[in-house]
Structures are given as C-alpha cells and as structure tokens.
Amino acid sequence: MVLTYGAYGGRFVPETLIPALDELEQAWNEAKDDPAFALELDELGRAFGGRPTPLMRAERFAPDKRLYLKREDLLHTGAHKLNNALGQAVLARRLGKRRIVAETGAGQHGVATATVCAKFGLDCVVYMGAEDMGRQRPNVERMHVLGAEVVPVEYGTRTLREATSEAIRDWIANVETTHYLLGSCVGPHPYPELVRELQAVIGREARAQVVEAEGRLPDAAIACVGGGSNAIGLFAGFLDDDVELVGVEAANAASLGSGRAGVLHGARSSLLADEDGQVLDAESISAGLDYPGVGPEHAFLRDSGRARYVQATDEEALAAFRRLAETEGILPALEPAHALARVADLDAELVVLCLSGRGDKDLAQVTG
Amino acid sequence: MKTLVVYLMAGRDAPELAEAAVAGGADIVEVGFPFSDPLADGPVIRRAAERALAEGMRTRRCLECLAETRARVDVPLIPMTYASLLEAYGYERFEADARAAGATTLIVADLPAGERPELRRVQLVAPTSTDERIQIAARHTDGWLYLVTVTGTTGARERLSPSLAGLVARTRAFSDLPLYAGFGISTPEHAAEAAELTDGIVVGSRAVEVAEDGPDALQAYVETLRSAIGAGAIIPAR
C-alpha cells in the first residue's frame, strides 16, 4: 500500500470506492497544475470568502508575548472549513458530480459544505451525530436554510465518528453520482493531501503577514487539532522554516498524545484504540475535536519530531474562550480555544495562532 | 452445483449456529471478527458487531470461536474482518493464528486488491471496479472471487441488483475461478436468481438476523436457500 506519510495514510476502504478515489486523485493532480483552477479558487476565496483574512495582534490576551491571531473566524461562514469546501466543490464540478455528501461535527464543515452547494447548485446531504445536533443547534438551522438535508446519526457516541462512517457508507452507495466532501485532512488518499493543500492558504497568508508586521518569522505556530485541517494548513506555511509547530488536542480526544497506530475511516494513523485495534470513544466539550482519529500527516510530523502535540482540558478551553472574549472582544469557537489555552505555556515569544472559527455556535454550551 | 456461503458473527453461539447452517446446506461459513467502525457493513451487521464486541469478542476470543467452530464442522471457514484488527495483531501473525484455528482463507473488507498481496485472502470486486482492478483481484485472490452485487454496503435489498449480470460477464473475461455473489441477497428468490449467473452466493445480513432466533431457525432458513439454488458442492475444508 502507498502509505502517504511515512507509515501513515493509505487507502483502507472497500473495493467499491477505489475507482472513485483514483478518479479524484487524477482530477486533483490535473487541477493543482492548472492555473485556471488556482485563479478560480483565489477569486472565490476573495470575493465570496473574504480572503485574505487578517492577522491580528492580541495584546491584551497575551501581554507577555507577541501573539498574532490568524482570523479564520472572519472567513465567510465563520470558520476555515470554507477554504476546503470551495476547493472540493470546484473539483466536484470538474468530476461531473452533482450530489455532495459530507460529515460534520461542530457543524462548521456542514455549514461550509451547504454554503458551497447552494452557491454551485449542488444537492447536499450532511451526516451529523444526534448528540452534536443537540449541542450545535444554530449550525443545524443554518444548514437547513441553505437547503441541505441534515441526517441525524443515532448510534454509538452519536458524534463526528459515526457521522463520518455514515457519510462514507452513503458515498459507497451513491459513488457514481456523488462526491464525498470530506472536511478534514483524514480519510483515504488523496484526501489528506487534498485538504492540506486547500487549507495551506492559511499558512501562506499568515507567513507573509507576520513577516510584514514583525520583519521576521514567528518562533512558534500553534493550532488546535481534531482531524487537524486548520493546523495542517497553518503548519504548511512554516514546515521548511525554523518555526516551532504545536498542535493542541482536547485532553480526552488526544489521538496523537495517547493514541496508537490503527485504521479508521480509510487511513492508517494514530488513533484512540485498544490493543485489538478497536476504536475507543473520544470525549470533548468541543464537537469539532471530539474524534478518536487524526490526519495521517500529523502522526508523521509527531513521529519525526517536526511538530509536537499537547492537550487542553474542557475547563482550560472554556477559560480561554472567556478570556479572549473579555480581553479582545472576540468569541472564539471552542476548538481554537484549546490552542488559546496553551499559548501561555510556550517558550516562544512571537507566536502565530490559527483562530480557526468563531464561537457564536458555542454560546449555549459556554453559558449553559 | 452451486456453492452456498453463510456469514455469521463470531460469538458465544457461533459454533452451534455454524453447525446448524451446515446442516441446512451451507458449503462455506464466514465468521465475522467484529470491528468497531465497519465501513462496508449496513446496520444489521454493524449492530451484530457492536453486540459481539460488548460480549468481549476481541481478536483472541474470535480465534477461539473459530477453533470451536472448526471442531464442529468440516466445511471451509473464512474469517471476515477489517484491517484495523490485523494492524493491531500483526498481519502475518493473524494469518498464521487464523489458519491454525481452522481458517481456510481470509476476507478483509477494507484491504483492497493489490494491497498486501502476500496476505492470502479472497478478493472482492464491485460493480464500480475497472477491468484493470478486476484483473488485479483475479490474480491475487485465494480460491474464488467475491462479487459485490451492489454499489453499497451489506444488507438486504428488495431486488437482486441489476449490476450483477454485467459484473459477472466482465469478471468471466479475466478469470476461470469460481465467482460467488454477495451483498443484498436475502431471499430464496434472490438466491436462485444470483446463482443462475454465478457459481454460488453469500448470504450475510439476513442470516445474522435469522440466527438471533437460534440454530433451528437458521437451519430452516439455510434450507430454503439451499433448495432454491440446488444441490451443494463438495468443497474440502483443508
């Protein structure tokens, strides 16, 4: 098997999907070398998405550091997920697929997918765990208004893990008409690479912006990691530089911190799994981090030592959420609140943090 | 002579159920080693896997279950599972221990043809498989080819998939091996129709459901499939 990232990655899927993955890989390889594709995405990102997103100094939140927030929360739909959804929607059109399926945890990827489907006139079905539908109600309502069908997943932990399984099963059943718009840098090849490249705009912009503001590269780049797409997008801008890369996982969903090698949702990666390879439950206040797997490239970066991964608890994330609101006038999503919670521990002085989404969706949980 | 393959989930009752399936006319028994996140499976087998895991059916117990089944029946036994179990147990060790426990070969639902060809197993081909992939599967498969009748997951369907005939024709062009059709076959009518086109059929989800009513119910159900597809093949287990 082609293991894309060292010992990680690959394609652990039923035969039915292999031709579709080959087709997607081919379309992606053609698109990424096609200047027209880049031009179209840049224009969509600018006019529809609001790119470039600002890089903002957070002086009151972190008075002892020079902390810059990459404001993906200001991207249209309120999170970095739109970068990937736009790119894959353009790819789906190139593939001639008129129906889109997606999974969502916090609902941000579901909203981004529903949004691009509305814009491109595609049918949209989003699988979402019933537990997440309860705790992320505003996003469910947004998806409905955007014309998407939201299918509740009622078994297991009723979160992102089962939603992803059901989206893949739908794709298996409808693969000839349907593109699976996977929301993170997980899943079978070529998804981890595809999502990483579509999110790399975060790191490209942040690198140029911090150099512009400070005249130098940052000491560290930090982001939260569930599946890991905003982190891999940020890291992509600094991988070849002397910049410390730090990923922050939810303490009880630490696939990198306390996981082992295993196979979930089509890829070999680091997972919360037992010694028999059975996947264990994750647990986090943040629906977007509440996932027992992680993108294979993160597992590779951990093993190689290029990035390090730490954890934040629910309480630490909630405290950081409140502190950013009170000191900077920004409600962060609970996911990047985990990254915010670890900033003070960094030795680094000049830090770029990916504020991957806004927190309006989490208000009920924070105040409840 | 058409082959009847019956799938059962590993569990406390599996050896007795396998015996009933063979008494009813099954020529081969697949024994599901449950996985927590089985992407190729519909709700019936997913739920059966959840129950089996809750009962403690981890890899070691599944291998014991296989050995206990082997002690009761002489037909070929085929563990069917997912790559995560082999990753954790070790591919070579899994194959060796499964064969020692009485397995004839293996099926790994999410390890597509061409990957780890050294692991001897039955390969699956699907209606979406290209001719090139059918040839890879035919080259690497162990004994027979598993034809997935539907573009979809396991589970009963109202009708036999219209994709099967085309898939059989395309596969026959590349292979003289026996072709057994599975996924979506649940009634004697489906069984007869699919067996017309192929060398045999695999029944999974419906067998797992009927098995919940015990060995007598399973035997009676398998008998209806057997009589629908005609007298059985004699396949040596070893």
HADDOCK unambig.tbl for C-alpha pairs under 7 A between the chains (distance, minus, plus):
assign (segid A and resid 1 and name CA) (segid B and resid 115 and name CA) 4.95 0.50 0.50
assign (segid A and resid 1 and name CA) (segid B and resid 116 and name CA) 6.61 0.50 0.50
assign (segid A and resid 12 and name CA) (segid B and resid 110 and name CA) 4.92 0.50 0.50
assign (segid A and resid 12 and name CA) (segid B and resid 111 and name CA) 5.44 0.50 0.50
assign (segid A and resid 13 and name CA) (segid B and resid 110 and name CA) 4.29 0.50 0.50
assign (segid A and resid 13 and name CA) (segid B and resid 111 and name CA) 6.43 0.50 0.50
assign (segid A and resid 13 and name CA) (segid B and resid 112 and name CA) 6.80 0.50 0.50
assign (segid A and resid 14 and name CA) (segid B and resid 40 and name CA) 6.11 0.50 0.50
assign (segid A and resid 14 and name CA) (segid B and resid 109 and name CA) 5.74 0.50 0.50
assign (segid A and resid 14 and name CA) (segid B and resid 110 and name CA) 4.54 0.50 0.50
assign (segid A and resid 14 and name CA) (segid B and resid 111 and name CA) 6.90 0.50 0.50
assign (segid A and resid 14 and name CA) (segid B and resid 112 and name CA) 6.30 0.50 0.50
assign (segid A and resid 15 and name CA) (segid B and resid 112 and name CA) 5.36 0.50 0.50
assign (segid A and resid 15 and name CA) (segid B and resid 124 and name CA) 6.63 0.50 0.50
assign (segid A and resid 15 and name CA) (segid B and resid 125 and name CA) 6.35 0.50 0.50
assign (segid A and resid 15 and name CA) (segid B and resid 126 and name CA) 6.36 0.50 0.50
assign (segid A and resid 16 and name CA) (segid B and resid 126 and name CA) 5.35 0.50 0.50
assign (segid A and resid 16 and name CA) (segid B and resid 128 and name CA) 5.65 0.50 0.50
assign (segid A and resid 16 and name CA) (segid B and resid 129 and name CA) 6.56 0.50 0.50
assign (segid A and resid 16 and name CA) (segid B and resid 151 and name CA) 6.59 0.50 0.50
assign (segid A and resid 19 and name CA) (segid B and resid 128 and name CA) 6.67 0.50 0.50
assign (segid A and resid 19 and name CA) (segid B and resid 129 and name CA) 6.32 0.50 0.50
assign (segid A and resid 19 and name CA) (segid B and resid 130 and name CA) 6.95 0.50 0.50
assign (segid A and resid 165 and name CA) (segid B and resid 39 and name CA) 6.14 0.50 0.50
assign (segid A and resid 169 and name CA) (segid B and resid 39 and name CA) 6.27 0.50 0.50
assign (segid A and resid 169 and name CA) (segid B and resid 153 and name CA) 6.57 0.50 0.50
assign (segid A and resid 172 and name CA) (segid B and resid 151 and name CA) 6.31 0.50 0.50
assign (segid A and resid 172 and name CA) (segid B and resid 152 and name CA) 5.05 0.50 0.50
assign (segid A and resid 172 and name CA) (segid B and resid 153 and name CA) 6.90 0.50 0.50
assign (segid A and resid 173 and name CA) (segid B and resid 151 and name CA) 5.03 0.50 0.50
assign (segid A and resid 173 and name CA) (segid B and resid 152 and name CA) 3.76 0.50 0.50
assign (segid A and resid 173 and name CA) (segid B and resid 153 and name CA) 6.73 0.50 0.50
assign (segid A and resid 262 and name CA) (segid B and resid 84 and name CA) 5.54 0.50 0.50
assign (segid A and resid 262 and name CA) (segid B and resid 87 and name CA) 6.30 0.50 0.50
assign (segid A and resid 262 and name CA) (segid B and resid 88 and name CA) 6.79 0.50 0.50
assign (segid A and resid 263 and name CA) (segid B and resid 83 and name CA) 6.74 0.50 0.50
assign (segid A and resid 263 and name CA) (segid B and resid 84 and name CA) 4.78 0.50 0.50
assign (segid A and resid 275 and name CA) (segid B and resid 88 and name CA) 6.36 0.50 0.50
assign (segid A and resid 276 and name CA) (segid B and resid 58 and name CA) 6.49 0.50 0.50
assign (segid A and resid 276 and name CA) (segid B and resid 59 and name CA) 6.37 0.50 0.50
assign (segid A and resid 276 and name CA) (segid B and resid 85 and name CA) 5.92 0.50 0.50
assign (segid A and resid 276 and name CA) (segid B and resid 88 and name CA) 5.47 0.50 0.50
assign (segid A and resid 276 and name CA) (segid B and resid 89 and name CA) 6.56 0.50 0.50
assign (segid A and resid 277 and name CA) (segid B and resid 84 and name CA) 5.14 0.50 0.50
assign (segid A and resid 277 and name CA) (segid B and resid 85 and name CA) 4.96 0.50 0.50
assign (segid A and resid 277 and name CA) (segid B and resid 88 and name CA) 5.03 0.50 0.50
assign (segid A and resid 278 and name CA) (segid B and resid 35 and name CA) 6.13 0.50 0.50
assign (segid A and resid 278 and name CA) (segid B and resid 36 and name CA) 5.52 0.50 0.50
assign (segid A and resid 279 and name CA) (segid B and resid 36 and name CA) 5.97 0.50 0.50
